[in-house]
């Protein structure tokens, strides 16, 4: 007897079906593929930030040289 089961719940314990928030047919990617995709997005964002910092640094140097 499962103390947390509802009054008329028959499938408790090991027989209880697992809850899936996303059906398997909708999510065919493996954990590795999802992780690789996430890392690729993170790498792209860091590259954009790096390029922006480089651009701002060049702009600052041009402004400083223009003042002299």
PDB file of N, CA, C and O in Angstrom:
ATOM      1  N   UNK A   1       0.849  -1.184   0.000  1.00  0.00           N
ATOM      2  CA  UNK A   1       0.000   0.000   0.000  1.00  0.00           C
ATOM      3  C   UNK A   1       0.892   1.245   0.000  1.00  0.00           C
ATOM      4  O   UNK A   1       1.781   1.394   0.839  1.00  0.00           O
ATOM      5  N   UNK A   2       0.634   2.116  -0.946  1.00  0.00           N
ATOM      6  CA  UNK A   2       1.391   3.350  -1.068  1.00  0.00           C
ATOM      7  C   UNK A   2       0.668   4.444  -0.292  1.00  0.00           C
ATOM      8  O   UNK A   2      -0.480   4.753  -0.613  1.00  0.00           O
ATOM      9  N   UNK A   3       1.294   5.037   0.712  1.00  0.00           N
ATOM     10  CA  UNK A   3       0.604   6.057   1.511  1.00  0.00           C
ATOM     11  C   UNK A   3       0.280   7.323   0.723  1.00  0.00           C
ATOM     12  O   UNK A   3      -0.603   8.085   1.119  1.00  0.00           O
ATOM     13  N   UNK A   4       0.989   7.563  -0.401  1.00  0.00           N
ATOM     14  CA  UNK A   4       0.763   8.774  -1.183  1.00  0.00           C
ATOM     15  C   UNK A   4      -0.187   8.550  -2.354  1.00  0.00           C
ATOM     16  O   UNK A   4      -0.468   9.485  -3.102  1.00  0.00           O
ATOM     17  N   UNK A   5      -0.691   7.317  -2.527  1.00  0.00           N
ATOM     18  CA  UNK A   5      -1.592   7.015  -3.638  1.00  0.00           C
ATOM     19  C   UNK A   5      -2.964   7.623  -3.391  1.00  0.00           C
ATOM     20  O   UNK A   5      -3.382   7.802  -2.247  1.00  0.00           O
ATOM     21  N   UNK A   6      -3.655   7.934  -4.472  1.00  0.00           N
ATOM     22  CA  UNK A   6      -5.018   8.436  -4.372  1.00  0.00           C
ATOM     23  C   UNK A   6      -5.933   7.264  -3.998  1.00  0.00           C
ATOM     24  O   UNK A   6      -5.541   6.109  -4.165  1.00  0.00           O
ATOM     25  N   UNK A   7      -7.119   7.532  -3.505  1.00  0.00           N
ATOM     26  CA  UNK A   7      -7.991   6.455  -3.014  1.00  0.00           C
ATOM     27  C   UNK A   7      -8.273   5.336  -4.023  1.00  0.00           C
ATOM     28  O   UNK A   7      -8.282   4.165  -3.644  1.00  0.00           O
ATOM     29  N   UNK A   8      -8.503   5.672  -5.296  1.00  0.00           N
ATOM     30  CA  UNK A   8      -8.851   4.637  -6.280  1.00  0.00           C
ATOM     31  C   UNK A   8      -7.714   4.361  -7.259  1.00  0.00           C
ATOM     32  O   UNK A   8      -7.953   3.817  -8.337  1.00  0.00           O
ATOM     33  N   UNK A   9      -6.506   4.718  -6.913  1.00  0.00           N
ATOM     34  CA  UNK A   9      -5.367   4.516  -7.803  1.00  0.00           C
ATOM     35  C   UNK A   9      -4.901   3.064  -7.709  1.00  0.00           C
ATOM     36  O   UNK A   9      -4.567   2.580  -6.628  1.00  0.00           O
ATOM     37  N   UNK A  10      -4.881   2.380  -8.844  1.00  0.00           N
ATOM     38  CA  UNK A  10      -4.501   0.972  -8.866  1.00  0.00           C
ATOM     39  C   UNK A  10      -3.017   0.779  -9.128  1.00  0.00           C
ATOM     40  O   UNK A  10      -2.372  -0.062  -8.501  1.00  0.00           O
ATOM     41  N   UNK A  11      -2.478   1.558 -10.055  1.00  0.00           N
ATOM     42  CA  UNK A  11      -1.071   1.374 -10.438  1.00  0.00           C
ATOM     43  C   UNK A  11      -0.185   2.215  -9.523  1.00  0.00           C
ATOM     44  O   UNK A  11      -0.027   3.418  -9.731  1.00  0.00           O
ATOM     45  N   UNK A  12       0.383   1.579  -8.526  1.00  0.00           N
ATOM     46  CA  UNK A  12       1.271   2.272  -7.599  1.00  0.00           C
ATOM     47  C   UNK A  12       2.599   1.544  -7.549  1.00  0.00           C
ATOM     48  O   UNK A  12       2.692   0.385  -7.955  1.00  0.00           O
ATOM     49  N   UNK A  13       3.617   2.210  -7.057  1.00  0.00           N
ATOM     50  CA  UNK A  13       4.931   1.580  -6.914  1.00  0.00           C
ATOM     51  C   UNK A  13       5.594   1.329  -8.254  1.00  0.00           C
ATOM     52  O   UNK A  13       5.628   2.219  -9.105  1.00  0.00           O
ATOM     53  N   UNK A  14       6.121   0.132  -8.454  1.00  0.00           N
ATOM     54  CA  UNK A  14       6.852  -0.215  -9.670  1.00  0.00           C
ATOM     55  C   UNK A  14       5.939  -0.260 -10.889  1.00  0.00           C
ATOM     56  O   UNK A  14       6.399  -0.040 -12.009  1.00  0.00           O
ATOM     57  N   UNK A  15       4.643  -0.544 -10.688  1.00  0.00           N
ATOM     58  CA  UNK A  15       3.711  -0.638 -11.809  1.00  0.00           C
ATOM     59  C   UNK A  15       3.246   0.731 -12.314  1.00  0.00           C
ATOM     60  O   UNK A  15       2.650   0.846 -13.385  1.00  0.00           O
ATOM     61  N   UNK A  16       3.527   1.752 -11.527  1.00  0.00           N
ATOM     62  CA  UNK A  16       3.067   3.089 -11.885  1.00  0.00           C
ATOM     63  C   UNK A  16       3.770   3.576 -13.154  1.00  0.00           C
ATOM     64  O   UNK A  16       4.994   3.487 -13.244  1.00  0.00           O
ATOM     65  N   UNK A  17       3.024   4.089 -14.135  1.00  0.00           N
ATOM     66  CA  UNK A  17       3.656   4.576 -15.370  1.00  0.00           C
ATOM     67  C   UNK A  17       4.482   5.840 -15.108  1.00  0.00           C
ATOM     68  O   UNK A  17       4.108   6.682 -14.290  1.00  0.00           O
ATOM     69  N   UNK A  18       5.590   5.956 -15.805  1.00  0.00           N
ATOM     70  CA  UNK A  18       6.462   7.112 -15.651  1.00  0.00           C
ATOM     71  C   UNK A  18       5.842   8.325 -16.347  1.00  0.00           C
ATOM     72  O   UNK A  18       5.240   8.203 -17.414  1.00  0.00           O
ATOM     73  N   UNK A  19       5.996   9.472 -15.740  1.00  0.00           N
ATOM     74  CA  UNK A  19       5.460  10.703 -16.315  1.00  0.00           C
ATOM     75  C   UNK A  19       6.492  11.258 -17.291  1.00  0.00           C
ATOM     76  O   UNK A  19       7.656  11.459 -16.945  1.00  0.00           O
ATOM     77  N   UNK A  20       6.044  11.496 -18.494  1.00  0.00           N
ATOM     78  CA  UNK A  20       6.911  12.120 -19.505  1.00  0.00           C
ATOM     79  C   UNK A  20       6.271  13.432 -19.920  1.00  0.00           C
ATOM     80  O   UNK A  20       5.119  13.465 -20.352  1.00  0.00           O
ATOM     81  N   UNK A  21       7.015  14.491 -19.788  1.00  0.00           N
ATOM     82  CA  UNK A  21       6.500  15.803 -20.161  1.00  0.00           C
ATOM     83  C   UNK A  21       6.556  16.005 -21.660  1.00  0.00           C
ATOM     84  O   UNK A  21       5.745  16.742 -22.221  1.00  0.00           O
ATOM     85  N   UNK A  22       7.510  15.353 -22.317  1.00  0.00           N
ATOM     86  CA  UNK A  22       7.640  15.431 -23.765  1.00  0.00           C
ATOM     87  C   UNK A  22       7.613  14.002 -24.296  1.00  0.00           C
ATOM     88  O   UNK A  22       8.432  13.185 -23.874  1.00  0.00           O
ATOM     89  N   UNK A  23       6.709  13.677 -25.196  1.00  0.00           N
ATOM     90  CA  UNK A  23       6.673  12.319 -25.723  1.00  0.00           C
ATOM     91  C   UNK A  23       7.958  11.972 -26.468  1.00  0.00           C
ATOM     92  O   UNK A  23       8.615  12.851 -27.028  1.00  0.00           O
ATOM     93  N   UNK A  24       8.310  10.700 -26.474  1.00  0.00           N
ATOM     94  CA  UNK A  24       9.555  10.252 -27.113  1.00  0.00           C
ATOM     95  C   UNK A  24       9.550  10.568 -28.608  1.00  0.00           C
ATOM     96  O   UNK A  24      10.597  10.886 -29.170  1.00  0.00           O
ATOM     97  N   UNK A  25       8.377  10.485 -29.265  1.00  0.00           N
ATOM     98  CA  UNK A  25       8.290  10.742 -30.699  1.00  0.00           C
ATOM     99  C   UNK A  25       8.587  12.209 -31.035  1.00  0.00           C
ATOM    100  O   UNK A  25       9.059  12.512 -32.131  1.00  0.00           O
ATOM    101  N   UNK A  26       8.313  13.108 -30.100  1.00  0.00           N
ATOM    102  CA  UNK A  26       8.539  14.533 -30.333  1.00  0.00           C
ATOM    103  C   UNK A  26      10.016  14.881 -30.144  1.00  0.00           C
ATOM    104  O   UNK A  26      10.540  15.753 -30.837  1.00  0.00           O
ATOM    105  N   UNK A  27      10.684  14.211 -29.218  1.00  0.00           N
ATOM    106  CA  UNK A  27      12.075  14.520 -28.857  1.00  0.00           C
ATOM    107  C   UNK A  27      12.998  13.360 -29.253  1.00  0.00           C
ATOM    108  O   UNK A  27      13.346  12.536 -28.407  1.00  0.00           O
ATOM    109  N   UNK A  28      13.397  13.290 -30.532  1.00  0.00           N
ATOM    110  CA  UNK A  28      14.236  12.174 -30.963  1.00  0.00           C
ATOM    111  C   UNK A  28      15.727  12.346 -30.629  1.00  0.00           C
ATOM    112  O   UNK A  28      16.508  11.404 -30.762  1.00  0.00           O
ATOM    113  N   UNK A  29      16.112  13.550 -30.195  1.00  0.00           N
ATOM    114  CA  UNK A  29      17.529  13.798 -29.924  1.00  0.00           C
ATOM    115  C   UNK A  29      17.983  13.092 -28.652  1.00  0.00           C
ATOM    116  O   UNK A  29      17.218  12.915 -27.704  1.00  0.00           O
ATOM    117  N   UNK A  30      19.244  12.699 -28.664  1.00  0.00           N
ATOM    118  CA  UNK A  30      19.813  12.075 -27.476  1.00  0.00           C
ATOM    119  C   UNK A  30      20.332  13.165 -26.553  1.00  0.00           C
ATOM    120  O   UNK A  30      20.384  14.339 -26.919  1.00  0.00           O
ATOM    121  N   UNK A  31      20.715  12.757 -25.354  1.00  0.00           N
ATOM    122  CA  UNK A  31      21.238  13.724 -24.387  1.00  0.00           C
ATOM    123  C   UNK A  31      22.507  14.378 -24.916  1.00  0.00           C
ATOM    124  O   UNK A  31      22.713  15.578 -24.735  1.00  0.00           O
ATOM    125  N   UNK A  32      23.367  13.581 -25.576  1.00  0.00           N
ATOM    126  CA  UNK A  32      24.608  14.140 -26.148  1.00  0.00           C
ATOM    127  C   UNK A  32      24.324  15.193 -27.197  1.00  0.00           C
ATOM    128  O   UNK A  32      24.984  16.231 -27.240  1.00  0.00           O
ATOM    129  N   UNK A  33      23.332  14.925 -28.052  1.00  0.00           N
ATOM    130  CA  UNK A  33      22.988  15.893 -29.101  1.00  0.00           C
ATOM    131  C   UNK A  33      22.462  17.194 -28.509  1.00  0.00           C
ATOM    132  O   UNK A  33      22.816  18.281 -28.967  1.00  0.00           O
ATOM    133  N   UNK A  34      21.614  17.077 -27.487  1.00  0.00           N
ATOM    134  CA  UNK A  34      21.103  18.291 -26.836  1.00  0.00           C
ATOM    135  C   UNK A  34      22.230  19.075 -26.185  1.00  0.00           C
ATOM    136  O   UNK A  34      22.259  20.303 -26.260  1.00  0.00           O
ATOM    137  N   UNK A  35      23.159  18.369 -25.544  1.00  0.00           N
ATOM    138  CA  UNK A  35      24.291  19.032 -24.881  1.00  0.00           C
ATOM    139  C   UNK A  35      25.185  19.714 -25.916  1.00  0.00           C
ATOM    140  O   UNK A  35      25.637  20.839 -25.701  1.00  0.00           O
ATOM    141  N   UNK A  36      25.441  19.032 -27.047  1.00  0.00           N
ATOM    142  CA  UNK A  36      26.272  19.618 -28.099  1.00  0.00           C
ATOM    143  C   UNK A  36      25.620  20.873 -28.667  1.00  0.00           C
ATOM    144  O   UNK A  36      26.298  21.866 -28.932  1.00  0.00           O
ATOM    145  N   UNK A  37      24.298  20.827 -28.855  1.00  0.00           N
ATOM    146  CA  UNK A  37      23.589  21.988 -29.373  1.00  0.00           C
ATOM    147  C   UNK A  37      23.669  23.157 -28.389  1.00  0.00           C
ATOM    148  O   UNK A  37      23.870  24.304 -28.787  1.00  0.00           O
ATOM    149  N   UNK A  38      23.510  22.855 -27.115  1.00  0.00           N
ATOM    150  CA  UNK A  38      23.582  23.885 -26.080  1.00  0.00           C
ATOM    151  C   UNK A  38      24.976  24.512 -26.040  1.00  0.00           C
ATOM    152  O   UNK A  38      25.105  25.729 -25.910  1.00  0.00           O
ATOM    153  N   UNK A  39      26.014  23.688 -26.150  1.00  0.00           N
ATOM    154  CA  UNK A  39      27.381  24.199 -26.145  1.00  0.00           C
ATOM    155  C   UNK A  39      27.660  25.040 -27.385  1.00  0.00           C
ATOM    156  O   UNK A  39      28.386  26.032 -27.314  1.00  0.00           O
ATOM    157  N   UNK A  40      27.084  24.644 -28.524  1.00  0.00           N
ATOM    158  CA  UNK A  40      27.268  25.417 -29.756  1.00  0.00           C
ATOM    159  C   UNK A  40      26.643  26.802 -29.630  1.00  0.00           C
ATOM    160  O   UNK A  40      27.217  27.795 -30.077  1.00  0.00           O
ATOM    161  N   UNK A  41      25.464  26.858 -29.018  1.00  0.00           N
ATOM    162  CA  UNK A  41      24.807  28.155 -28.810  1.00  0.00           C
ATOM    163  C   UNK A  41      25.640  29.022 -27.875  1.00  0.00           C
ATOM    164  O   UNK A  41      25.805  30.219 -28.111  1.00  0.00           O
ATOM    165  N   UNK A  42      26.164  28.414 -26.808  1.00  0.00           N
ATOM    166  CA  UNK A  42      26.994  29.163 -25.857  1.00  0.00           C
ATOM    167  C   UNK A  42      28.267  29.673 -26.532  1.00  0.00           C
ATOM    168  O   UNK A  42      28.694  30.800 -26.281  1.00  0.00           O
ATOM    169  N   UNK A  43      28.873  28.845 -27.389  1.00  0.00           N
ATOM    170  CA  UNK A  43      30.086  29.263 -28.099  1.00  0.00           C
ATOM    171  C   UNK A  43      29.788  30.409 -29.057  1.00  0.00           C
ATOM    172  O   UNK A  43      30.587  31.336 -29.189  1.00  0.00           O
ATOM    173  N   UNK A  44      28.648  30.347 -29.720  1.00  0.00           N
ATOM    174  CA  UNK A  44      28.266  31.421 -30.641  1.00  0.00           C
ATOM    175  C   UNK A  44      28.056  32.734 -29.889  1.00  0.00           C
ATOM    176  O   UNK A  44      28.485  33.794 -30.346  1.00  0.00           O
ATOM    177  N   UNK A  45      27.392  32.657 -28.730  1.00  0.00           N
ATOM    178  CA  UNK A  45      27.170  33.872 -27.930  1.00  0.00           C
ATOM    179  C   UNK A  45      28.477  34.462 -27.443  1.00  0.00           C
ATOM    180  O   UNK A  45      28.658  35.679 -27.467  1.00  0.00           O
ATOM    181  N   UNK A  46      29.397  33.604 -26.999  1.00  0.00           N
ATOM    182  CA  UNK A  46      30.682  34.126 -26.516  1.00  0.00           C
ATOM    183  C   UNK A  46      31.478  34.739 -27.668  1.00  0.00           C
ATOM    184  O   UNK A  46      32.194  35.721 -27.471  1.00  0.00           O
ATOM    185  N   UNK A  47      31.359  34.166 -28.869  1.00  0.00           N
ATOM    186  CA  UNK A  47      32.044  34.746 -30.029  1.00  0.00           C
ATOM    187  C   UNK A  47      31.480  36.122 -30.360  1.00  0.00           C
ATOM    188  O   UNK A  47      32.227  37.037 -30.707  1.00  0.00           O
ATOM    189  N   UNK A  48      30.171  36.268 -30.254  1.00  0.00           N
ATOM    190  CA  UNK A  48      29.546  37.573 -30.511  1.00  0.00           C
ATOM    191  C   UNK A  48      30.021  38.598 -29.489  1.00  0.00           C
ATOM    192  O   UNK A  48      30.335  39.734 -29.843  1.00  0.00           O
ATOM    193  N   UNK A  49      30.072  38.198 -28.224  1.00  0.00           N
ATOM    194  CA  UNK A  49      30.547  39.107 -27.174  1.00  0.00           C
ATOM    195  C   UNK A  49      31.998  39.494 -27.400  1.00  0.00           C
ATOM    196  O   UNK A  49      32.375  40.653 -27.223  1.00  0.00           O
ATOM    197  N   UNK A  50      32.812  38.518 -27.793  1.00  0.00           N
ATOM    198  CA  UNK A  50      34.229  38.771 -28.037  1.00  0.00           C
ATOM    199  C   UNK A  50      34.405  39.771 -29.190  1.00  0.00           C
ATOM    200  O   UNK A  50      35.224  40.686 -29.115  1.00  0.00           O
ATOM    201  N   UNK A  51      33.622  39.574 -30.254  1.00  0.00           N
ATOM    202  CA  UNK A  51      33.696  40.485 -31.395  1.00  0.00           C
ATOM    203  C   UNK A  51      33.248  41.889 -31.000  1.00  0.00           C
ATOM    204  O   UNK A  51      33.831  42.880 -31.442  1.00  0.00           O
ATOM    205  N   UNK A  52      32.216  41.971 -30.173  1.00  0.00           N
ATOM    206  CA  UNK A  52      31.729  43.278 -29.729  1.00  0.00           C
ATOM    207  C   UNK A  52      32.777  43.987 -28.881  1.00  0.00           C
ATOM    208  O   UNK A  52      32.989  45.190 -29.030  1.00  0.00           O
ATOM    209  N   UNK A  53      33.438  43.238 -27.983  1.00  0.00           N
ATOM    210  CA  UNK A  53      34.501  43.848 -27.167  1.00  0.00           C
ATOM    211  C   UNK A  53      35.650  44.343 -28.044  1.00  0.00           C
ATOM    212  O   UNK A  53      36.183  45.431 -27.829  1.00  0.00           O
ATOM    213  N   UNK A  54      36.019  43.539 -29.027  1.00  0.00           N
ATOM    214  CA  UNK A  54      37.104  43.931 -29.930  1.00  0.00           C
ATOM    215  C   UNK A  54      36.730  45.193 -30.699  1.00  0.00           C
ATOM    216  O   UNK A  54      37.551  46.096 -30.863  1.00  0.00           O
ATOM    217  N   UNK A  55      35.475  45.251 -31.173  1.00  0.00           N
ATOM    218  CA  UNK A  55      35.010  46.420 -31.919  1.00  0.00           C
ATOM    219  C   UNK A  55      35.028  47.667 -31.029  1.00  0.00           C
ATOM    220  O   UNK A  55      35.473  48.728 -31.467  1.00  0.00           O
ATOM    221  N   UNK A  56      34.555  47.552 -29.798  1.00  0.00           N
ATOM    222  CA  UNK A  56      34.544  48.698 -28.896  1.00  0.00           C
ATOM    223  C   UNK A  56      35.956  49.153 -28.562  1.00  0.00           C
ATOM    224  O   UNK A  56      36.217  50.349 -28.437  1.00  0.00           O
ATOM    225  N   UNK A  57      36.865  48.197 -28.419  1.00  0.00           N
ATOM    226  CA  UNK A  57      38.252  48.555 -28.117  1.00  0.00           C
ATOM    227  C   UNK A  57      38.869  49.318 -29.278  1.00  0.00           C
ATOM    228  O   UNK A  57      39.560  50.315 -29.072  1.00  0.00           O
ATOM    229  N   UNK A  58      38.619  48.849 -30.507  1.00  0.00           N
ATOM    230  CA  UNK A  58      39.143  49.557 -31.684  1.00  0.00           C
ATOM    231  C   UNK A  58      38.536  50.959 -31.790  1.00  0.00           C
ATOM    232  O   UNK A  58      39.228  51.920 -32.128  1.00  0.00           O
ATOM    233  N   UNK A  59      37.258  51.063 -31.501  1.00  0.00           N
ATOM    234  CA  UNK A  59      36.573  52.364 -31.542  1.00  0.00           C
ATOM    235  C   UNK A  59      37.165  53.312 -30.501  1.00  0.00           C
ATOM    236  O   UNK A  59      37.372  54.493 -30.779  1.00  0.00           O
ATOM    237  N   UNK A  60      37.434  52.795 -29.312  1.00  0.00           N
ATOM    238  CA  UNK A  60      38.036  53.611 -28.254  1.00  0.00           C
ATOM    239  C   UNK A  60      39.431  54.085 -28.647  1.00  0.00           C
ATOM    240  O   UNK A  60      39.788  55.240 -28.415  1.00  0.00           O
ATOM    241  N   UNK A  61      40.208  53.199 -29.237  1.00  0.00           N
ATOM    242  CA  UNK A  61      41.570  53.565 -29.662  1.00  0.00           C
ATOM    243  C   UNK A  61      41.500  54.650 -30.733  1.00  0.00           C
ATOM    244  O   UNK A  61      42.298  55.587 -30.706  1.00  0.00           O
ATOM    245  N   UNK A  62      40.546  54.541 -31.693  1.00  0.00           N
ATOM    246  CA  UNK A  62      40.418  55.565 -32.735  1.00  0.00           C
ATOM    247  C   UNK A  62      40.033  56.920 -32.146  1.00  0.00           C
ATOM    248  O   UNK A  62      40.520  57.962 -32.584  1.00  0.00           O
ATOM    249  N   UNK A  63      39.132  56.889 -31.127  1.00  0.00           N
ATOM    250  CA  UNK A  63      38.728  58.139 -30.490  1.00  0.00           C
ATOM    251  C   UNK A  63      39.885  58.790 -29.739  1.00  0.00           C
ATOM    252  O   UNK A  63      40.051  60.010 -29.775  1.00  0.00           O
ATOM    253  N   UNK A  64      40.685  57.968 -29.059  1.00  0.00           N
ATOM    254  CA  UNK A  64      41.824  58.493 -28.307  1.00  0.00           C
ATOM    255  C   UNK A  64      42.868  59.068 -29.278  1.00  0.00           C
ATOM    256  O   UNK A  64      43.432  60.133 -29.025  1.00  0.00           O
ATOM    257  N   UNK A  65      43.120  58.370 -30.371  1.00  0.00           N
ATOM    258  CA  UNK A  65      44.076  58.866 -31.377  1.00  0.00           C
ATOM    259  C   UNK A  65      43.561  60.123 -32.052  1.00  0.00           C
ATOM    260  O   UNK A  65      44.352  60.991 -32.420  1.00  0.00           O
ATOM    261  N   UNK A  66      42.247  60.238 -32.221  1.00  0.00           N
ATOM    262  CA  UNK A  66      41.647  61.433 -32.841  1.00  0.00           C
ATOM    263  C   UNK A  66      41.771  62.660 -31.969  1.00  0.00           C
ATOM    264  O   UNK A  66      41.817  63.777 -32.484  1.00  0.00           O
ATOM    265  N   UNK A  67      41.828  62.479 -30.635  1.00  0.00           N
ATOM    266  CA  UNK A  67      41.961  63.601 -29.727  1.00  0.00           C
ATOM    267  C   UNK A  67      43.354  64.210 -29.777  1.00  0.00           C
ATOM    268  O   UNK A  67      43.518  65.413 -29.574  1.00  0.00           O
ATOM    269  N   UNK A  68      44.359  63.378 -30.048  1.00  0.00           N
ATOM    270  CA  UNK A  68      45.756  63.882 -30.057  1.00  0.00           C
ATOM    271  C   UNK A  68      46.066  64.751 -31.215  1.00  0.00           C
ATOM    272  O   UNK A  68      47.192  65.234 -31.341  1.00  0.00           O
TER     273      UNK A  68
END
